[in-house]
């Protein structure tokens, strides 16, 4: 999760792709959904997660958190 967060920060800052903060926020939420589904189904006892699935969902969670924080910082910078 942490390495994908660092990669997400580098990608959003180095490429400076002009994306509206609303779309950044929505993409971030979209990236959080697989991790939520994985964690919730484990909580209910429906299945056990594998290491491969944890790596993928952790990577997506890291990128999602960075996109959400970046969208909030862009909105706050424009106030």
C-alpha positions in Angstrom: 0.0 0.0 0.0 2.8 2.4 0.9 4.8 1.9 -2.3 1.8 2.4 -4.5 1.0 5.5 -2.6 4.4 6.9 -3.3 4.0 5.9 -7.0 0.7 7.6 -7.1 2.1 10.8 -5.6 4.9 10.8 -8.1 2.6 10.2 -11.0 0.1 12.9 -10.1 2.9 15.5 -9.5 5.3 14.7 -12.2 2.9 14.3 -15.1 0.6 17.2 -14.0 -2.3 15.8 -15.9 -5.2 18.3 -15.7 -8.0 16.3 -14.2 -10.8 18.0 -12.3 -10.8 17.3 -8.5 -14.2 15.7 -8.7 -12.9 13.0 -11.1 -9.8 12.5 -9.0 -12.0 11.9 -6.0 -14.3 9.5 -7.8 -11.4 7.5 -9.2 -10.0 7.3 -5.7 -13.2 6.0 -4.4 -13.4 3.5 -7.2 -9.9 2.2 -6.3 -11.0 1.7 -2.7 -13.9 -0.6 -3.6 -11.9 -3.8 -4.2 -10.2 -3.5 -0.8 -13.5 -2.9 0.9 -15.1 -5.9 -0.7 -12.1 -8.1 0.1 -12.1 -7.0 3.8 -15.8 -7.2 4.2 -16.2 -10.7 2.8 -13.3 -11.8 5.1 -15.1 -10.2 8.0 -18.3 -12.1 7.3 -16.3 -15.4 7.1 -17.2 -16.0 3.5 -13.7 -16.8 2.4 -10.0 -16.3 3.2 -7.9 -13.9 1.2 -4.6 -14.9 -0.5 -1.4 -13.0 -0.5 -1.7 -12.3 -4.2 -5.2 -10.7 -3.7 -3.9 -8.7 -0.7 -1.1 -7.3 -2.8 -3.5 -6.2 -5.6 -6.0 -4.7 -3.2 -3.3 -3.0 -1.2 -1.8 -1.5 -4.3 -5.2 -0.2 -5.4 -5.9 1.1 -1.9 -2.6 3.1 -1.9 -3.4 4.7 -5.2 -7.0 5.4 -4.2 -6.0 7.1 -0.9 -3.5 9.3 -2.8 -6.0 10.3 -5.4 -8.6 11.3 -2.7 -6.0 13.3 -0.7 -4.7 14.9 -3.9 -8.3 16.0 -4.9 -8.9 17.5 -1.5 -5.6 19.4 -1.5 -6.4 20.8 -5.0 -9.8 22.0 -3.8 -8.2 23.6 -0.7 -5.5 25.2 -2.7 -8.1 26.9 -4.9 -10.1 28.4 -2.1 
